[in-house]
Amino acid sequence: MAFPDITAAQVRSCLEQGIRALVLNDVYLLENDLHERTITHKLAEYLQPLFPGWNVDCEYNRDGHEPKRVRLRPIPEQGGDEGSNVFPDIIVHRRGDNDHNLLIIEAKKSRHPARSHR
């Protein structure tokens, strides 16, 4: 199956567009300390049309019938480098194909509001 060609710069641009849309349209979620899942779900909605031909999913944990795995640096006390099961907050990928993950987002909220610099 063919996959749309997309550069790292294009991925970054799409991500920035999605974040701008989130801030412009849903600043309430950010200002009122809504749950991280609420915010990432809304961001995923803005990302989907920016990645035609790709799937944008939240908390997606499957590669076919097997859990989706990511190769991380080995952690000796955890038994080697066989990978870790992951539940990315947002993933831009091809469902059922672990070899075609375009973008994986793990979001973390700050408990401290951003300070404006005047």
Secondary structure, 3 states (H helix, E strand, C coil): CCCCCCCHHHHHHHHHHHHHHHHHHHHHHHHCCCCHHHHHHHHHHHHHHHCCCCEEEECCCEECCEECEECCCCEHHHCECCCEECCCCEEEEECCEEEEEEEEECCCCCCCCCCCCC
